[in-house]
Amino acid sequence: MDKTTVDKLKPELIQSNKNTTSMFVLTALRDRDNVSFENKTRNFSTTIDDKLLFETNYPGTDITCGYVLRFYFYTNILLNQDQSELFSMDGTQFILEKSDQFDESSSDQVIDQTKSIINLIGGMHFGSSELSDFLDLYPNAIR
């Protein structure tokens, strides 16, 4: 499944390329319309398979990790993938290093991956303004 297809998905269970498993997509809550890219959202593939873990509050905020990524950083979350990686709006792939510090399916792992994604996006041209806007609203959010 290519990233353009994922951008058009509804938040429902879809069959992945894996033979016996499914992936769930948490779609971005908004598109970034003021960019010239065909894709107006990013795609975050994660090995985490439990969508409820993304209901974990992001430290220093009163909002969930899923909401942070999907709203403030225009990001779709693809669960139950072979590796954790981010595809930027221009299609660039960033592979996240696997952390052995946390259990794979834990709230700590979700927080760690969310932090990694925020920092990756914050280093991008358009993402730097997204990070700045987010930190203006949540100055105590961990980085």
N, C-alpha and C positions, 0 to 999 in steps of 0.2 A: 504494500500500500504506500503510495507516495504522499508527500506532505501536502500537496495541493488538495488531494482527496480528503485528507484529515481536516483541513480547514473548513470543509463544507459539511462535516458530520454533525449530527444532532447528538445530544447527550443520551445515548442509548447503547445497549450492548450490541457489539458488532463482532463478526467472526474475523479473527486475525489469520495470518498466514500459517500460524501454528496448527498442527493437525487436530489436537484435542482440547486446546484451551481457547478462551475468549479474552478479548481485551475490552476494557471499558474506557471511554473517552469522556473526560470532563472538559467541555468546550470552553474556550475563552468567553468571558462575559461581554466583551466588546471588541471591535476591530479598531485598529489605528488607521484612520482614514487619510491622514495627512502625510502619508509616505508614498513614494513612487513604486514600491514593490508590488508585484502581483499578489503576494501573500500579505495580508494585513494583520496576521497573528503569527506567533511563534509556536513551535511544537516541542514539548518536553516529553520524551519517552522515558519511562521509569520502570525499574524491575519491581517496584512495589505493586502489589496486586489488590490491596484493600483500599477502596475509595474512601472509606470512613476515616482512614488515617489522615487524609487531607483536611478533615474537620478539626484537627489539632490547631489550637491558637498559636500564631507566630509570636515568639517572645518579644515583649516590649510593645505589643499591640493588643487590641481587643477583637481582632479578626483572624480568620483561619488561614492556614498556609495555602489552601486551595483558592481562597478568595484573593489573597495577595497576588498569586501568580496569574490567575485568570482575569482579574479586573485591572490591577495596577500595571501589570507587565504583559498584558495582551497574549496570554499563553494558554494553549490547549495542553491538557495533561493526558498522556496515553499510558494507561496502567498495564502491568503484566507483560513487559517487554523484555527482550534478551539482555539489553544493556541500558544504562541510563545515559541519555544524551539530549542535547538541545539543538534544534534547528532554528536558526535565526530567520527573520523575514526575508533575507536575501538568499536563504538556502544553505548558509554555512553551517557545518556540523561541528559541535563541541561535545566531546565525550567526557562525561564526569568520571573522576577517579572513584573507584569503589572504596568505601570506608569500611574497615573491619572493626571500627570503634563501636558500632551500633548493630543491633539485631536488624536484619534486612527488612522485616515488616514491623517497625516500631514507630512510635510518634517521634522519637529522637532522630531516627533516620529521615523521616519526612522533613523535620525542621532543618537537618543538615543539608539535605538536597535542595530545599527551598532557599536556604542561605546561599548555597553555591550558585543556583540559577540567578538569584537577584544580583549577586556580584558579577557574574558573567554578563548579564544584560546591562548592568550599570557601567560596564567598560565599553559598551557599544555606542555608536554615534547617537542614535535615537534613544537608546536605553538610558543614557546618562541623564536625560531630562526626566525620564520616567522615575528613575531612582531618586532624583532630587525632589520631585513632586511627592513621592511616597514618604521620604524622610521629613519633608516639611509638615506632613500630616501626622507622622509617627516618628518623632525624633528619638524615641527610646528603643526603636526597633533594632535588634541585633544585626550587625553587618559582618 
